[in-house]
Amino acid sequence: MMKSKRKKVLLIEPNYTNKYPPIGLMKLSTYYKNLGGWDVTFYKGDLKTFVIERIVDRCIEDFEKTDKSIDWWLKRDEFVEYIKTRKKETVEKIAIDRSNMELILLAKLTEWKDFYWKGIWKKEPEWDRVGVTTLFTFYWDITVETINFAKLLVKKKKDLMVGGVLASIQPKELETATGIKPWVGILGAPGILDKGDTQIIDNLPLDYSILDEIEYKYPMANAFYGYMTRGCIRHCAFCAVPTLESKYISYIPMRERVEKVREVYGDQKDLLLMDNNVLASENLKDIIDDIVASGFGRGAKFIQPNMLAISIRNLKNGINDRAYIRKSQGLIQEFYQKLKPLKGDESYEVYKIMSRYHINKLSTTKKEA
């Protein structure tokens, strides 16, 4: 039986500066991974650079199929530089002349360079679905720019989903600016994205792994995030909460979600509740009991977990290779930088290991290393 091809979803946060991670996208990541058959990628940054890096990865795969005798992945930075700049001297850095298949590989390199610069990638989008989150209205320009770029990445425009705060507050204006009708409010019912599916996306645990897929570091990343209530009992004229969360839910259990995150991604220092009016809840005692049971009672202490051990374990278990290659390599590099000023045998031994397995740069780091 032929193996069914996996589908791809890209989750994007516009490249604005913000303190808190995109909770909605973290829930969507969990949703798609629960569905099975979906590969999930998260990105925040320059989308043109993202496109080039995706093309380079395909180019290197093409090279490796043609000539397996050379580890082309070690030249990934040079491939990126060439596709981005088209400078001939960069080809020399790739050292294609080492290969017996030089002429074929040069033709392939030109083909992938043209794939980007002639805009062929726009005619052959990679992603089955794309989700873009939005935040504050003063990020209007970068948000609109991101959505319009995202239209080039998705196979069918109807499969580009836009949601979040700005999208819910100014849906008509955003649709006029982008041509995409945004989702207003939360994903608080089953079957919204896929008919027949029973998951309520808003109640799902967060996928913390996606935060390690990107270069951007959120100042408040080391926390359990969540809601124990939704909405507000008041409807103040100036407030957007009734639009974002139209129904007041007085109690959403937290403990099980906290334990799930702790088990897979490691303990977090803080618990940050994003509720709008928790004190209005008739279940306030249940909420407090849940907070205490989750490990945040009086006298609670935080012990930093071994994040490298967790990252390697998750890498071995196939939990988000893209994230945990970056996380593991970054932690090892951080450890080496602390040893480096000592200039002793330990520092040199770590350097030799990093060089032997090519993990001194993220671009050359492979999962098996």
VEXPAFI-710222 format. One line per 4 residues: their letters; for each residue x, z, y of C-alpha. Coordinates in nm, 2 decimals, m for minus. Layout:
BEGIN
A = X/Z/Y | ...
END
This chain:
BEGIN
MMKS = 0.00/0.00/0.00 | 0.13/m0.09/0.35 | 0.22/0.21/0.56 | 0.00/0.23/0.87
KRKK = 0.18/0.19/1.20 | 0.19/0.51/1.41 | 0.04/0.49/1.75 | 0.21/0.60/2.07
VLLI = 0.09/0.82/2.36 | 0.29/0.87/2.68 | 0.22/1.18/2.89 | 0.34/1.16/3.25
EPNY = 0.38/1.41/3.53 | 0.46/1.25/3.87 | 0.81/1.32/3.99 | 0.71/1.58/4.25
TNKY = 0.86/1.93/4.28 | 0.65/2.20/4.12 | 0.69/2.55/3.99 | 0.46/2.56/3.69
PPIG = 0.47/2.32/3.39 | 0.17/2.08/3.33 | m0.06/2.29/3.11 | m0.31/2.01/3.06
LMKL = m0.05/1.77/2.92 | 0.09/2.05/2.70 | m0.26/2.08/2.55 | m0.29/1.71/2.51
STYY = 0.03/1.69/2.33 | m0.10/1.95/2.08 | m0.42/1.75/2.05 | m0.25/1.43/1.96
KNLG = m0.01/1.60/1.71 | m0.30/1.77/1.55 | m0.47/1.43/1.51 | m0.18/1.29/1.31
GWDV = m0.06/0.94/1.33 | 0.05/0.97/1.69 | 0.40/0.98/1.84 | 0.39/1.18/2.16
TFYK = 0.64/1.14/2.45 | 0.64/1.34/2.78 | 0.82/1.21/3.09 | 0.88/1.33/3.44
GDLK = 1.13/1.14/3.65 | 1.20/0.79/3.77 | 0.98/0.57/3.56 | 1.20/0.26/3.61
TFVI = 1.49/0.45/3.46 | 1.26/0.56/3.17 | 1.17/0.19/3.10 | 1.54/0.09/3.10
ERIV = 1.63/0.37/2.86 | 1.35/0.27/2.62 | 1.47/m0.09/2.63 | 1.83/0.03/2.57
DRCI = 1.73/0.23/2.27 | 1.57/m0.08/2.12 | 1.87/m0.29/2.21 | 2.10/m0.05/2.03
EDFE = 1.88/m0.05/1.72 | 1.90/m0.43/1.73 | 2.28/m0.41/1.75 | 2.30/m0.16/1.46
KTDK = 2.09/m0.39/1.24 | 2.33/m0.68/1.32 | 2.66/m0.49/1.28 | 2.65/m0.16/1.10
SIDW = 3.03/m0.12/1.10 | 3.03/0.01/1.47 | 2.84/0.31/1.60 | 2.69/0.14/1.91
WLKR = 2.50/0.46/2.00 | 2.83/0.60/2.14 | 2.82/0.33/2.41 | 2.47/0.42/2.52
DEFV = 2.57/0.50/2.88 | 2.74/0.16/2.91 | 2.43/m0.02/2.77 | 2.21/0.16/3.03
EYIK = 2.46/0.07/3.31 | 2.46/m0.30/3.21 | 2.08/m0.33/3.18 | 2.04/m0.16/3.51
TRKK = 2.31/m0.34/3.71 | 2.38/m0.67/3.51 | 2.75/m0.63/3.60 | 2.97/m0.83/3.37
ETVE = 3.25/m0.58/3.37 | 3.02/m0.34/3.20 | 3.00/m0.57/2.90 | 3.38/m0.51/2.85
KIAI = 3.32/m0.14/2.84 | 3.07/m0.19/2.55 | 3.35/m0.36/2.37 | 3.14/m0.61/2.18
DRSN = 3.47/m0.80/2.11 | 3.54/m0.54/1.84 | 3.27/m0.69/1.63 | 3.29/m0.99/1.40
MELI = 2.94/m1.07/1.52 | 3.05/m1.09/1.89 | 2.86/m1.41/1.98 | 2.54/m1.30/1.82
LLAK = 2.56/m0.96/1.99 | 2.63/m1.11/2.33 | 2.32/m1.33/2.29 | 2.12/m1.02/2.20
LTEW = 2.25/m0.82/2.49 | 2.15/m1.11/2.73 | 1.81/m1.12/2.56 | 1.75/m0.74/2.62
KDFY = 1.88/m0.77/2.98 | 1.63/m1.05/3.05 | 1.36/m0.85/2.88 | 1.39/m0.60/3.16
WKGI = 1.48/m0.82/3.46 | 1.24/m1.10/3.39 | 0.96/m0.84/3.35 | 0.88/m0.93/2.99
WKKE = 0.83/m0.56/2.92 | 0.53/m0.57/3.15 | 0.36/m0.83/2.92 | 0.44/m0.64/2.61
PEWD = 0.35/m0.27/2.69 | 0.47/m0.01/2.44 | 0.21/0.26/2.47 | m0.14/0.27/2.31
RVGV = m0.24/0.55/2.55 | m0.10/0.69/2.86 | m0.21/1.02/3.03 | m0.11/1.10/3.39
TTLF = m0.17/1.45/3.54 | m0.23/1.51/3.91 | m0.17/1.82/4.12 | m0.20/1.88/4.50
TFYW = m0.36/1.64/4.74 | m0.04/1.64/4.96 | 0.13/1.46/4.66 | m0.11/1.17/4.71
DITV = 0.15/0.89/4.76 | 0.37/0.97/4.47 | 0.07/1.03/4.25 | m0.09/0.69/4.33
ETIN = 0.25/0.52/4.29 | 0.29/0.68/3.94 | m0.06/0.58/3.83 | m0.01/0.22/3.94
FAKL = 0.32/0.21/3.75 | 0.16/0.36/3.45 | m0.08/0.06/3.43 | 0.22/m0.15/3.34
LVKK = 0.30/0.08/3.04 | m0.03/0.09/2.86 | m0.16/m0.19/2.63 | m0.51/m0.17/2.76
KKDL = m0.61/m0.03/3.11 | m0.91/0.15/2.96 | m0.66/0.37/2.77 | m0.49/0.50/3.08
MVGG = m0.64/0.85/3.15 | m0.59/1.03/3.48 | m0.69/1.39/3.52 | m0.60/1.72/3.69
VLAS = m0.66/1.88/4.03 | m0.62/1.59/4.27 | m0.82/1.36/4.03 | m1.10/1.61/4.02
IQPK = m1.12/1.67/4.39 | m1.08/1.31/4.51 | m1.20/1.09/4.22 | m1.35/0.82/4.43
ELET = m1.05/0.79/4.66 | m0.82/0.78/4.37 | m1.02/0.51/4.19 | m1.02/0.30/4.51
ATGI = m0.64/0.34/4.54 | m0.56/0.27/4.17 | m0.86/0.10/4.00 | m0.86/0.38/3.74
KPWV = m1.16/0.60/3.71 | m1.02/0.96/3.67 | m1.16/1.24/3.45 | m1.32/1.52/3.66
GILG = m1.28/1.88/3.54 | m1.15/2.02/3.22 | m1.16/1.88/2.86 | m1.39/2.15/2.75
APGI = m1.60/1.98/2.48 | m1.52/1.82/2.15 | m1.50/1.44/2.11 | m1.42/1.36/2.47
LDKG = m1.12/1.14/2.38 | m1.20/1.05/2.02 | m1.56/1.04/1.90 | m1.62/1.27/1.60
DTQI = m1.31/1.49/1.66 | m1.40/1.86/1.67 | m1.11/1.98/1.88 | m1.18/2.13/2.22
IDNL = m0.86/2.03/2.41 | m0.89/2.30/2.67 | m0.88/2.57/2.41 | m0.57/2.44/2.22
PLDY = m0.23/2.62/2.22 | 0.03/2.47/2.45 | 0.31/2.24/2.31 | 0.61/2.40/2.48
SILD = 0.85/2.16/2.31 | 0.77/1.87/2.56 | 0.93/2.07/2.84 | 1.26/2.01/2.68
EIEY = 1.22/1.64/2.67 | 1.29/1.61/3.04 | 1.58/1.68/3.28 | 1.35/1.87/3.52
KYPM = 1.35/2.25/3.49 | 1.04/2.44/3.59 | 1.13/2.77/3.77 | 0.85/2.95/3.58
ANAF = 0.90/2.79/3.24 | 0.97/3.12/3.05 | 0.61/3.24/3.02 | 0.30/3.23/2.81
YGYM = 0.04/3.04/3.01 | m0.33/3.04/2.96 | m0.68/3.13/3.07 | m0.89/3.42/2.94
TRGC = m1.18/3.31/3.16 | m1.29/2.98/3.31 | m1.46/2.91/3.64 | m1.60/3.16/3.89
IRHC = m1.94/3.33/3.94 | m1.92/3.24/4.31 | m1.96/2.90/4.47 | m1.78/2.92/4.80
AFCA = m1.81/2.61/5.01 | m1.44/2.58/5.08 | m1.33/2.62/4.71 | m1.26/2.35/4.45
VPTL = m1.31/2.57/4.15 | m1.67/2.48/4.09 | m1.56/2.11/4.07 | m1.27/2.18/3.84
ESKY = m1.44/2.44/3.62 | m1.81/2.41/3.67 | m1.92/2.67/3.41 | m1.81/3.04/3.41
ISYI = m1.68/3.15/3.07 | m1.63/3.52/3.06 | m1.39/3.55/2.77 | m1.14/3.33/2.59
PMRE = m0.94/3.51/2.33 | m0.56/3.49/2.39 | m0.38/3.67/2.11 | m0.38/3.40/1.85
RVEK = m0.25/3.14/2.09 | 0.03/3.37/2.21 | 0.13/3.44/1.85 | 0.14/3.07/1.76
VREV = 0.36/2.99/2.06 | 0.59/3.29/1.98 | 0.62/3.18/1.62 | 0.71/2.81/1.68
YGDQ = 0.88/2.81/2.03 | 1.02/3.17/2.06 | 0.91/3.47/2.26 | 0.84/3.43/2.63
KDLL = 0.93/3.68/2.91 | 0.60/3.68/3.10 | 0.23/3.62/3.04 | 0.08/3.42/3.33
LMDN = m0.30/3.40/3.34 | m0.43/3.12/3.55 | m0.78/3.25/3.58 | m0.98/3.21/3.90
NVLA = m1.19/3.53/3.88 | m1.10/3.74/3.59 | m1.24/4.06/3.75 | m1.59/3.91/3.74
SENL = m1.58/3.90/3.35 | m1.82/4.14/3.17 | m1.55/4.13/2.89 | m1.27/4.27/3.10
KDII = m1.20/4.54/2.84 | m1.16/4.28/2.57 | m0.93/4.09/2.80 | m0.71/4.39/2.86
DDIV = m0.71/4.47/2.49 | m0.60/4.12/2.41 | m0.32/4.14/2.67 | m0.19/4.46/2.51
ASGF = m0.22/4.33/2.16 | m0.02/4.02/2.27 | 0.28/4.25/2.35 | 0.23/4.30/2.72
GRGA = 0.12/4.67/2.73 | 0.28/4.95/2.92 | 0.65/4.99/2.83 | 0.68/4.65/2.66
KFIQ = 1.03/4.51/2.65 | 1.15/4.15/2.63 | 1.44/4.06/2.40 | 1.58/3.71/2.45
PNML = 1.55/3.52/2.13 | 1.83/3.30/1.99 | 1.71/2.97/2.14 | 1.98/2.77/1.97
AISI = 1.87/2.89/1.63 | 1.51/2.82/1.71 | 1.60/2.47/1.84 | 1.81/2.38/1.53
RNLK = 1.53/2.51/1.31 | 1.27/2.30/1.49 | 1.49/2.00/1.48 | 1.53/2.04/1.10
NGIN = 1.15/2.08/1.07 | 1.09/1.76/1.26 | 0.93/1.93/1.56 | 0.99/1.69/1.85
DRAY = 1.34/1.54/1.79 | 1.36/1.41/2.15 | 1.32/1.76/2.29 | 1.53/1.96/2.05
IRKS = 1.83/1.72/2.05 | 1.83/1.77/2.43 | 1.78/2.15/2.40 | 2.04/2.21/2.13
QGLI = 2.30/1.99/2.30 | 2.24/2.16/2.63 | 2.28/2.51/2.48 | 2.60/2.42/2.31
QEFY = 2.73/2.26/2.63 | 2.63/2.58/2.82 | 2.82/2.79/2.56 | 3.13/2.57/2.59
QKLK = 3.12/2.59/2.97 | 3.13/2.98/2.95 | 3.43/2.96/2.72 | 3.61/2.69/2.91
PLKG = 3.76/2.91/3.19 | 3.92/3.14/2.92 | 4.13/2.84/2.80 | 4.19/3.01/2.46
DESY = 4.18/2.90/2.10 | 3.80/2.95/2.08 | 3.74/2.72/2.37 | 3.96/2.45/2.22
EVYK = 3.79/2.49/1.88 | 3.45/2.44/2.03 | 3.57/2.14/2.22 | 3.71/1.98/1.90
IMSR = 3.38/2.03/1.72 | 3.18/1.88/2.01 | 3.41/1.58/2.02 | 3.41/1.53/1.64
YHIN = 3.03/1.52/1.63 | 3.00/1.34/1.97 | 2.78/1.61/2.11 | 2.98/1.65/2.43
KLST = 2.73/1.41/2.60 | 2.35/1.40/2.55 | 2.35/1.02/2.54 | 2.58/1.02/2.23
TKKE = 2.42/1.31/2.05 | 2.23/1.23/1.73 | 2.00/1.46/1.53 | 2.22/1.48/1.23
A = 2.51/1.59/1.45
END
